[in-house]
Amino acid sequence: MIEKIKENLESRDFKVMALWGLGFDLIARRRDTYLIKVSENINSLKAEVAYKIRKIAGFLKSFALVIGRKRGDEPLLDNVVYHRHCIPAFNERTFFGMLDGDMPTEMSEKGGIVVRFDAARLGSQDVREVAQKVGVSERCAFYYLRGGIASVKREKAEKFRESFGEVFRP
């Protein structure tokens, strides 16, 4: 997996070095520098190692990230950002999509996968109308419109898209 990612980065004009013993597996540089931990299962990244990677990344003014295939028994989904000990984690397809400018819109949080939206893009909507269109209480719709709630569960995202267009942010 490491070799495949290294080759893919080099084909995109990154300078890449494989490093072991520092907590991360690859360091890649084009304009920005990335410290990349490659792991089949992102849950295998221990807190102490993540702390060390974050410290080194801060010192080098670089980005720390984890590329993996699964979290526990579940595969990492495309276009979803996961987190492991405060380090963003994603599958290979999502990472390379990001390098091509295709930023993910979904995040994995404790309550499930959520989509962040920009309340300003909702415009001046009527609270009651938003509640009916999206299928939430008026109180919840009020918080959506005022920016008090900035994300919705993946299941509600399609209703938002149908009613308001592309209001989600990467």
Phi, psi and omega per residue, in radians:
M1 nan -0.736 -3.129
I2 -1.087 -0.810 -3.101
E3 -1.090 -0.700 3.129
K4 -1.104 -0.771 3.132
I5 -1.145 -0.733 3.119
K6 -1.034 -0.822 3.136
E7 -1.106 -0.700 3.135
N8 -1.132 -0.712 3.108
L9 -1.156 -0.760 3.139
E10 -1.100 -0.611 3.108
S11 -1.196 -0.265 3.098
R12 -1.801 0.391 3.077
D13 1.195 0.472 2.999
F14 -1.524 2.545 2.915
K15 -1.572 2.162 -3.011
V16 -2.227 2.393 3.028
M17 -2.228 2.411 3.025
A18 -1.603 2.235 -3.124
L19 -2.284 2.407 3.086
W20 -2.190 2.680 3.087
G21 1.664 -0.135 3.130
L22 -1.842 0.002 3.139
G23 1.803 -0.443 3.108
F24 -2.051 2.884 -3.023
D25 -1.813 -0.595 -3.088
L26 -2.316 2.555 2.938
I27 -2.146 2.172 -3.063
A28 -2.191 2.402 -3.113
R29 -2.417 2.301 2.942
R30 -2.257 -1.670 2.957
R31 -1.502 -0.849 3.099
D32 -1.756 2.884 3.109
T33 -1.956 2.377 -3.137
Y34 -2.111 2.285 2.966
L35 -1.743 2.033 -2.987
I36 -2.007 2.142 2.983
K37 -1.703 2.160 3.131
V38 -1.852 2.215 -3.094
S39 -2.605 2.296 3.081
E40 -0.944 -0.819 -3.120
N41 -2.095 2.026 -3.068
I42 -1.142 -0.359 3.101
N43 -1.178 -0.246 -3.141
S44 -1.337 -0.209 3.104
L45 -1.282 2.022 -3.117
K46 -1.433 2.700 -3.092
A47 -1.034 -0.712 -3.110
E48 -1.128 -0.706 3.130
V49 -1.190 -0.762 3.123
A50 -1.051 -0.714 3.114
Y51 -1.061 -0.773 -3.138
K52 -1.117 -0.745 3.127
I53 -1.090 -0.760 3.132
R54 -1.096 -0.694 3.132
K55 -1.120 -0.827 3.138
I56 -1.097 -0.753 3.133
A57 -1.051 -0.740 3.108
G58 -1.101 -0.746 3.129
F59 -1.098 -0.692 -3.111
L60 -1.547 0.020 -3.078
K61 0.917 0.904 -3.097
S62 -2.241 3.098 -3.131
F63 -1.844 2.244 3.051
A64 -1.654 2.431 3.095
L65 -2.713 2.806 3.115
V66 -2.091 2.313 3.033
I67 -1.997 2.198 -3.117
G68 -2.534 -3.089 3.134
R69 -1.968 -0.472 -3.112
K70 -2.627 2.898 3.042
R71 -2.219 1.893 -3.013
G72 1.178 -2.172 3.116
D73 -1.695 -0.070 -3.064
E74 -1.706 2.352 3.083
P75 -1.199 2.596 3.041
L76 -1.284 2.263 -3.077
L77 -1.444 2.646 3.067
D78 -1.161 2.532 3.082
N79 1.094 0.434 3.088
V80 -2.128 2.306 3.065
V81 -1.695 2.179 3.059
Y82 -1.840 2.968 3.063
H83 -2.354 2.474 3.060
R84 -2.346 1.928 -3.115
H85 0.878 0.870 3.073
C86 1.213 0.296 3.053
I87 -2.007 2.238 3.112
P88 -1.129 2.497 -3.119
A89 -2.379 2.512 3.116
F90 -2.739 2.982 3.077
N91 -1.429 2.993 -3.089
E92 -1.042 -0.779 -3.096
R93 -1.052 -0.744 3.134
T94 -1.142 -0.771 -3.130
F95 -1.063 -0.872 -3.110
F96 -1.220 -0.501 3.010
G97 -1.115 -0.695 3.106
M98 -1.098 -0.716 3.111
L99 -1.094 -0.473 3.103
D100 -1.550 0.058 3.096
G101 1.662 0.047 3.134
D102 -1.634 1.571 -3.055
M103 -1.408 2.377 3.136
P104 -1.186 2.629 3.128
T105 -1.944 -0.135 -3.068
E106 -1.963 2.579 3.109
M107 -2.278 2.552 3.053
S108 -1.618 2.169 3.082
E109 -2.224 3.080 -3.095
K110 -0.977 -0.615 -3.113
G111 -1.451 0.006 -3.108
G112 2.134 -2.864 -3.124
I113 -1.511 2.269 -3.106
V114 -2.172 2.793 3.102
V115 -2.114 2.254 3.115
R116 -1.522 2.463 3.111
F117 -2.254 2.856 -3.135
D118 -1.800 1.920 -3.093
A119 -1.015 -0.555 3.137
A120 -1.100 -0.504 3.139
R121 -1.292 -0.263 3.102
L122 -1.303 -0.349 3.132
G123 1.254 -2.821 -3.139
S124 -1.667 1.574 -3.127
Q125 -1.775 2.729 3.048
D126 -1.402 2.310 -3.095
V127 -0.980 -0.813 -3.109
R128 -1.084 -0.726 -3.135
E129 -1.136 -0.745 3.099
V130 -1.090 -0.774 -3.139
A131 -1.019 -0.754 -3.136
Q132 -1.205 -0.765 -3.104
K133 -1.121 -0.695 -3.036
V134 -1.631 -0.356 3.133
G135 1.446 0.722 3.101
V136 -2.237 3.026 3.098
S137 -1.255 2.818 3.105
E138 -1.123 -0.612 3.114
R139 -1.087 -0.783 3.115
C140 -1.101 -0.763 3.117
A141 -1.067 -0.679 3.093
F142 -1.017 -0.811 3.139
Y143 -1.177 -0.605 3.047
Y144 -1.035 -0.850 -3.068
L145 -1.187 -0.537 -3.113
R146 -1.580 -0.026 3.124
G147 1.462 0.117 3.136
G148 -1.267 -0.434 3.041
I149 -2.123 2.116 -3.026
A150 -1.884 0.076 3.140
S151 -2.564 2.723 3.092
V152 -2.282 2.694 3.086
K153 -1.126 2.641 -3.100
R154 -0.885 -0.661 -3.102
E155 -1.113 -0.582 -3.136
K156 -1.452 -0.305 -3.059
A157 -1.024 -0.686 -3.116
E158 -1.124 -0.659 3.089
K159 -1.131 -0.686 3.081
F160 -1.087 -0.802 -3.121
R161 -1.050 -0.781 3.136
E162 -1.112 -0.706 -3.053
S163 -1.450 -0.615 -2.968
F164 -2.185 -0.018 -3.118
G165 1.464 -2.667 -3.075
E166 -1.541 1.612 -3.110
V167 -1.848 0.063 -3.068
F168 -1.559 2.652 3.133
R169 -2.049 2.599 3.136
P170 -1.241 nan nan
